[in-house]
Amino acid sequence: MAEAPTHRVRVLIDATEQELEVPHGANLRRALLNAGISPYAPLAQRVNCGGRGLCATCGVWIEEHIPAPQHWHDRLAAHFGYPRLSCQIQVMQPMTIRIMTDKRFWGSAQKGRRWRETDENPGGGAGEPGSHAPG
């Protein structure tokens, strides 16, 4: 039986960098935790929803190869510039992520951090400067 393909996930934590080989389709949050990397702020490591997409405490910035949002929170995050929930991301391609080390509990929005143009989002789509929801 052939071995399942893996993808390289580059993890940026402040000035350090780690690379993980993650099986295709694996949950990003679970892959991080299995590698000993926590996407949580200190308090949220003990108080979180266990990866069900309910508490928004496992947010990470995706720097390269941004997957299209699938979860309602990630669609809002893309529009308003918030971090993506690692528990709602399947690793389907190589990617670079940044762990937020300065968050207290939830991550906060950063100006200019909008869902950028990707293969899954040609032209930028929701959240691009100048785009507005129909009113």
Backbone bond lengths (Angstrom), bond angles and torsions (degrees), N, CA, C in turn:
res aa  C-N    CA-C-N  psi(-1)  N-CA   C-N-CA  omega(-1)  CA-C   N-CA-C  phi
1 M - - - 1.454 - - 1.530 109.05 -
2 A 1.329 116.42 135.22 1.462 121.74 -178.28 1.521 110.66 -71.22
3 E 1.319 113.88 146.01 1.465 119.46 178.48 1.532 109.67 -75.20
4 A 1.324 116.43 140.65 1.468 121.35 -179.64 1.525 109.53 -64.12
5 P 1.337 117.53 141.76 1.464 119.66 178.48 1.528 111.08 -67.03
6 T 1.318 115.02 153.43 1.464 120.78 176.56 1.524 108.94 -123.61
7 H 1.320 114.80 163.66 1.462 121.18 177.52 1.523 108.47 -128.55
8 R 1.306 115.06 145.19 1.459 120.73 177.88 1.526 109.02 -83.13
9 V 1.333 115.36 124.53 1.464 121.26 175.54 1.521 106.64 -112.72
10 R 1.316 115.21 115.71 1.460 121.61 177.87 1.518 107.06 -89.01
11 V 1.333 116.74 124.34 1.463 122.50 -176.05 1.526 108.40 -113.22
12 L 1.322 116.38 118.01 1.465 122.40 178.27 1.520 108.46 -100.15
13 I 1.336 115.23 125.95 1.463 121.68 178.27 1.521 106.46 -130.93
14 D 1.323 116.35 104.99 1.464 122.00 -173.14 1.527 108.69 51.84
15 A 1.344 118.21 -120.95 1.463 120.97 -177.74 1.528 112.73 -92.90
16 T 1.322 118.05 3.59 1.465 120.18 -179.32 1.524 110.85 -104.45
17 E 1.316 114.40 163.61 1.454 120.96 -178.67 1.526 108.84 -141.84
18 Q 1.319 115.91 137.72 1.461 122.05 175.32 1.514 107.94 -128.98
19 E 1.329 116.20 151.67 1.457 119.93 175.19 1.509 108.98 -120.28
20 L 1.322 115.58 133.79 1.456 122.02 178.56 1.518 108.36 -117.49
21 E 1.321 116.99 146.52 1.459 122.16 169.19 1.522 105.71 -102.14
22 V 1.316 116.30 115.09 1.462 122.00 -172.75 1.529 108.99 -116.45
23 P 1.324 117.78 132.11 1.467 120.04 178.47 1.533 111.73 -59.42
24 H 1.315 115.51 143.27 1.465 122.17 177.47 1.527 109.81 -55.20
25 G 1.336 115.79 128.51 1.462 121.10 178.00 1.516 114.97 86.58
26 A 1.343 117.31 -2.10 1.471 120.32 -179.12 1.525 110.39 -69.52
27 N 1.313 115.63 153.28 1.454 122.78 176.72 1.527 108.68 -75.29
28 L 1.335 117.25 128.45 1.465 121.65 -176.38 1.521 112.05 -61.78
29 R 1.312 118.46 -45.29 1.469 121.52 179.71 1.523 110.59 -57.70
30 R 1.324 116.32 -48.30 1.465 121.09 -179.19 1.530 110.47 -62.68
31 A 1.334 117.83 -41.03 1.468 121.41 179.10 1.528 110.82 -62.97
32 L 1.338 116.85 -41.49 1.465 120.37 178.07 1.524 110.66 -63.20
33 L 1.321 116.47 -49.17 1.468 120.20 -179.08 1.528 111.16 -62.35
34 N 1.333 117.97 -39.52 1.469 121.22 178.02 1.525 111.77 -62.65
35 A 1.341 116.73 -28.33 1.464 121.59 178.88 1.528 112.03 -89.46
36 G 1.339 117.43 2.87 1.457 120.89 179.82 1.517 113.74 80.67
37 I 1.332 116.95 19.49 1.462 122.30 179.41 1.521 107.82 -111.08
38 S 1.324 116.63 123.29 1.460 119.94 -178.59 1.527 110.98 -97.91
39 P 1.338 117.67 129.48 1.461 119.86 174.01 1.530 112.20 -82.83
40 Y 1.325 117.05 0.88 1.461 122.66 -173.04 1.523 112.87 -97.79
41 A 1.334 115.60 153.80 1.459 122.10 165.99 1.532 106.51 -72.11
42 P 1.340 118.93 161.73 1.472 120.35 -175.72 1.530 115.11 -51.39
43 L 1.326 119.26 -47.62 1.462 120.48 -178.93 1.529 111.37 -66.61
44 A 1.323 116.35 -39.83 1.468 120.28 -177.08 1.529 112.55 -69.52
45 Q 1.327 118.07 -15.05 1.467 119.40 175.72 1.521 110.56 -62.47
46 R 1.317 116.70 -27.98 1.459 121.05 179.71 1.533 112.76 -100.69
47 V 1.327 116.16 -26.89 1.465 121.12 -176.67 1.531 108.03 -119.87
48 N 1.324 116.09 95.04 1.463 120.45 177.37 1.524 108.77 -153.84
49 C 1.298 116.94 174.34 1.474 120.89 -173.89 1.522 113.48 -88.53
50 G 1.325 117.87 3.63 1.461 119.98 178.59 1.519 113.87 73.37
51 G 1.308 117.48 24.49 1.458 120.52 175.52 1.512 115.42 89.08
52 R 1.305 117.97 22.18 1.467 120.89 -178.92 1.541 113.40 -96.71
53 G 1.322 117.01 4.01 1.463 119.89 177.11 1.511 114.52 75.97
54 L 1.329 117.48 23.40 1.460 121.13 -175.07 1.526 114.21 -104.95
55 C 1.328 118.08 -26.05 1.468 118.88 -170.62 1.532 114.06 -106.01
56 A 1.317 118.48 -16.64 1.474 123.60 178.20 1.524 113.58 61.92
57 T 1.329 117.89 29.48 1.468 120.31 -178.81 1.527 113.53 -98.54
58 C 1.329 119.10 -7.99 1.469 121.43 -176.12 1.521 111.79 -101.98
59 G 1.329 116.89 27.33 1.456 120.83 -176.50 1.513 113.52 -65.84
60 V 1.326 115.59 140.48 1.463 123.82 175.11 1.526 107.46 -136.42
61 W 1.328 116.28 155.50 1.457 120.64 173.19 1.516 107.74 -89.52
62 I 1.300 117.39 133.44 1.460 121.14 174.38 1.519 106.27 -101.04
63 E 1.330 114.92 117.26 1.460 121.14 -173.13 1.527 112.53 -90.59
64 E 1.327 117.94 -35.70 1.467 121.80 -178.45 1.516 109.98 -137.78
65 H 1.324 114.96 145.26 1.471 122.69 178.29 1.527 110.23 60.68
66 I 1.300 115.10 60.43 1.463 122.24 -175.21 1.528 110.11 -75.79
67 P 1.333 117.25 118.81 1.468 118.33 177.35 1.527 110.94 -74.14
68 A 1.318 115.43 151.75 1.466 120.33 177.43 1.524 109.33 -63.78
69 P 1.335 117.95 140.66 1.464 120.46 178.85 1.527 111.67 -63.55
70 Q 1.327 116.83 136.52 1.459 122.77 177.02 1.531 111.42 -113.51
71 H 1.317 117.39 -31.31 1.461 124.29 -175.59 1.529 108.49 -94.68
72 W 1.322 117.52 147.64 1.468 120.90 -177.78 1.523 111.78 -56.08
73 H 1.337 117.53 -38.66 1.465 119.81 -179.55 1.519 110.46 -65.44
74 D 1.319 116.54 -40.22 1.458 119.30 -178.98 1.526 112.08 -69.32
75 R 1.323 117.93 -30.59 1.468 119.96 174.37 1.533 109.94 -65.66
76 L 1.332 117.16 -41.75 1.468 120.34 176.07 1.523 110.65 -66.88
77 A 1.327 116.42 -41.59 1.465 120.80 179.31 1.520 110.12 -58.71
78 A 1.318 116.46 -44.08 1.456 120.44 179.60 1.525 110.64 -61.77
79 H 1.302 116.77 -41.04 1.464 120.71 -178.03 1.529 112.29 -70.57
80 F 1.323 117.37 -43.05 1.459 121.15 -173.74 1.524 114.41 -99.12
81 G 1.321 118.88 -0.64 1.456 121.09 175.97 1.510 114.65 82.89
82 Y 1.320 117.86 31.96 1.461 122.05 177.10 1.522 109.79 -97.31
83 P 1.333 117.70 162.52 1.464 120.10 177.18 1.527 111.40 -65.58
84 R 1.334 115.85 159.73 1.461 122.18 179.34 1.521 109.64 -90.61
85 L 1.323 117.13 148.21 1.465 122.07 178.38 1.525 109.49 -77.62
86 S 1.326 116.57 118.10 1.465 119.47 -179.25 1.521 111.80 -65.09
87 C 1.324 117.63 -25.06 1.468 120.97 -179.63 1.520 112.42 -72.94
88 Q 1.322 117.71 -12.65 1.460 121.20 -177.37 1.524 112.44 -111.03
89 I 1.330 116.42 14.25 1.463 120.24 -177.85 1.518 109.72 -115.22
90 Q 1.324 115.43 125.77 1.454 121.15 172.10 1.519 107.18 -95.37
91 V 1.323 116.85 136.09 1.457 121.58 179.36 1.532 107.48 -81.73
92 M 1.332 115.61 105.76 1.460 121.85 -177.42 1.529 111.98 -113.72
93 Q 1.329 115.98 -5.30 1.460 122.21 -178.77 1.526 107.36 -160.74
94 P 1.336 118.19 166.55 1.467 119.07 174.51 1.524 109.03 -60.17
95 M 1.322 116.83 149.22 1.462 120.31 178.24 1.520 110.05 -154.75
96 T 1.309 114.79 161.62 1.461 122.26 174.30 1.517 107.12 -119.57
97 I 1.332 115.71 128.48 1.464 120.26 179.20 1.522 109.62 -125.20
98 R 1.309 115.65 157.35 1.470 121.77 176.32 1.521 108.34 -121.19
99 I 1.340 114.99 125.62 1.462 121.85 175.08 1.526 107.58 -82.30
100 M 1.309 116.82 130.69 1.464 121.17 179.08 1.525 108.78 -84.91
101 T 1.307 116.18 115.50 1.464 120.16 -179.13 1.526 112.30 -97.07
102 D 1.327 116.73 -5.38 1.467 119.60 -176.75 1.526 113.08 -104.92
103 K 1.331 118.07 5.12 1.465 118.03 -178.28 1.519 110.64 -80.84
104 R 1.326 115.35 146.77 1.460 120.85 178.52 1.532 110.29 -84.23
105 F 1.308 117.00 -50.75 1.465 121.47 178.40 1.519 108.32 -139.45
106 W 1.340 116.80 -61.75 1.456 121.76 174.83 1.512 107.99 -102.27
107 G 1.311 116.18 160.02 1.452 120.45 173.28 1.515 109.39 -77.81
108 S 1.306 116.44 162.43 1.460 119.48 179.19 1.523 109.33 -118.23
109 A 1.313 114.84 160.48 1.460 120.47 179.56 1.518 109.41 -68.25
110 Q 1.307 115.30 150.54 1.452 120.83 174.61 1.512 107.40 -126.63
111 K 1.327 116.09 132.44 1.459 120.15 179.12 1.523 109.46 -57.83
112 G 1.303 114.78 138.83 1.456 119.75 176.90 1.513 114.27 82.51
113 R 1.331 119.15 -3.99 1.459 121.78 179.77 1.517 107.45 -94.51
114 R 1.268 116.41 85.45 1.457 121.73 179.42 1.519 108.34 -119.04
115 W 1.304 115.62 163.91 1.456 121.38 178.39 1.513 107.80 -63.08
116 R 1.315 115.90 111.50 1.449 120.72 -177.06 1.518 110.80 -84.90
117 E 1.306 114.74 169.51 1.462 119.83 179.11 1.524 109.66 -64.32
118 T 1.317 116.50 131.55 1.461 123.29 177.52 1.512 107.51 -138.60
119 D 1.323 116.24 174.99 1.463 119.92 175.46 1.518 110.44 -58.47
120 E 1.343 116.57 -37.21 1.454 121.19 -178.86 1.528 111.78 -79.74
121 N 1.331 116.56 -12.89 1.457 121.24 -174.71 1.529 109.81 -136.60
122 P 1.348 118.36 60.84 1.459 119.23 -178.68 1.525 111.09 -60.54
123 G 1.311 115.49 135.67 1.457 120.23 179.64 1.511 114.27 86.33
124 G 1.331 118.37 -4.55 1.455 120.82 176.43 1.498 114.54 98.66
125 G 1.320 119.00 -52.38 1.465 120.71 176.52 1.512 113.74 69.50
126 A 1.340 115.63 -152.36 1.465 122.70 -174.97 1.505 110.96 -53.28
127 G 1.304 115.55 133.30 1.449 120.31 174.08 1.511 114.12 93.30
128 E 1.319 119.09 -7.90 1.443 119.92 178.62 1.523 108.94 -72.54
129 P 1.322 116.62 146.95 1.455 118.78 178.29 1.526 110.17 -54.38
130 G 1.308 116.22 135.16 1.447 121.70 178.85 1.513 114.53 88.56
131 S 1.338 117.46 -8.52 1.467 118.22 178.14 1.516 108.83 -92.94
132 H 1.300 115.91 141.45 1.458 120.79 -178.48 1.511 108.97 -134.50
133 A 1.305 115.52 145.60 1.463 119.67 175.10 1.518 108.29 -70.19
134 P 1.327 116.79 144.64 1.461 118.17 177.89 1.517 110.95 -60.74
135 G 1.300 116.97 142.21 1.452 119.63 -175.34 1.421 114.28 -111.17
